[in-house]
Amino acid sequence: MLWPMIAIALGFLGLVVLAFFAVRVFVEVRRLGAQVAETSRKISVAANDLERAAADMSRTGREVL
């Protein structure tokens, strides 16, 4: 009777450890998603700035010619 009880306890302990790591992975995935969203927003802003600068430069080039 001792060995089945130890096996059940170890199985339960294993599930607790797996649940703990699942929560940690979930939290890190959410953090990574937030970082990706922020970086995407920054890239979009930089692309818009670059497009605006290129348009200004092309206008300036036409005025010189």
DACOR-V868848 format. One record per run of one state. SS is the DSSP state (alpha for helix, beta for strand, coil for the rest). FROM is the first residue (numbers start at 0). TO is the last residue. If there is no record, write none. Layout:
{{SS	FROM	TO} {SS	FROM	TO}}
This chain:
{{coil	0	0} {alpha	1	63} {coil	64	64}}
